[in-house]
Amino acid sequence: MILDLAANFLFFATVFGACAFAVAWLGRYGAHRQPALLPPARLTQLYAAALVLPPLTAVWVVCAAILPTCWLGEHDFLTAHPAPHAEHLIAGVTGGLDPTVGYAVLMLVAGSAVVLAWSTARGHGRLAWAVARLQLTGAAPPAAKLALVEAVARRHGLDVGLIQSDQPVSFVWGFRRSKLVLSSGLIETLTLAELVSVLEHEGAHHARRDNLVKLALTICAHASLAAPLGRRLLRWRNEQVELVCDEAAARTTGPLDVAEALVKLHRRAYALMAPVALGTPRSSFVADDAPSVERRVRHLVALADRRSAAAPGGATSRALAALAAVFALSLVAVAAWAPLAVHTAAEALLLVSR
């Protein structure tokens, strides 16, 4: 049964993942042609949905299609569904390869989980290693700026970790009790308004729980054979998240202050490129490539022209609760009133795919 569930989940998650990527690509294309049609906040939600819905829908389909064969009993099931049948719905597609396909699926899923866990732990370890080896060469920042940092961080519920280094470093570390890590070089480089822009940008990441959401979406992206498409969706979403957090910061200090901080830190990071190449962490506020910085600056300038900013979209918990309720209630309804409806529909889909 476990092999059956895993193989069917992988099949449906891959099919749904490819379809979701096509929809997300169309949304991205439409946003490039008509930016007002899908602003960054909406585009971020579209990419997140394209990552979450395929594996979630695959779980729902597998549960609704396979589980009735368990609680109906063999006699009642064959009476209601007399056609030739195997619990493993994709047995007709895989032919005589069962149970080889099932074991291959389990190995693939287990291997993907190990690689994902290893890469996540490695990323956290490399960042911690780099922070620990930063040269303590920067001058102590002014007391007024330190007080400003503490005040803004306290308002966002963040602890502050100060690194005394010339490197422009800023990022939010952790999932639950997060810490705002800043370098003295970044604080010294920026004016008060620009510093507030960076702090508000990082505070928006914390308010959105972007570290935790990114981890969850990464797991969803690797839940099928469409993982390369999922990784591309993750990159697209990360681009839009930066724009959303820029907009959140712009509502406090103004779009041009955010743009000036972005350009100034990008230039400083470029001037200190040699140490950065050795693994020193940089400000998450500044992207690694010039095109993304240019795109964000253009967006901020356009935002200044419009004198308005889109809402940051912070109803993630409510959306997840609603999604969980729909998932559970719809599964119960199907099991109670039409236990074989999804099973029959899934078989018809598989027959078409053959």
Secondary structure, DSSP 8 states (H G I E B T S, - for coil): -HHHHHHHHHHHHHHHHHHHHHHHHHHHHHHHH-TTTS-HHHHHHHHHHHHHHHHHHHHHHHHHHHTHHHHS-HHHHHHH--S---SSTTHHHHGGGTTHHHHHHHHHHHHHHHHHHHHHHHHHHHHHHHHHT----S----HHHHHHHHHHHHHTT-EEEEE-SSS--EEEE-SSS-EEEEEHHHHHHS-HHHHHHHHHHHHHHHHTTHHHHHHHHHHHHTSSTTHHHHHHHHHHHHHHHHHHHHHHHHHHH-HHHHHHHHHHHHHHHHHTHHHHHTT----TTS-SSHHHHHHHHHHHHHHHHHT--------HHHHHHHHHHHHHHHHHHHHHH-TTHHHHHHHHHHHHH-
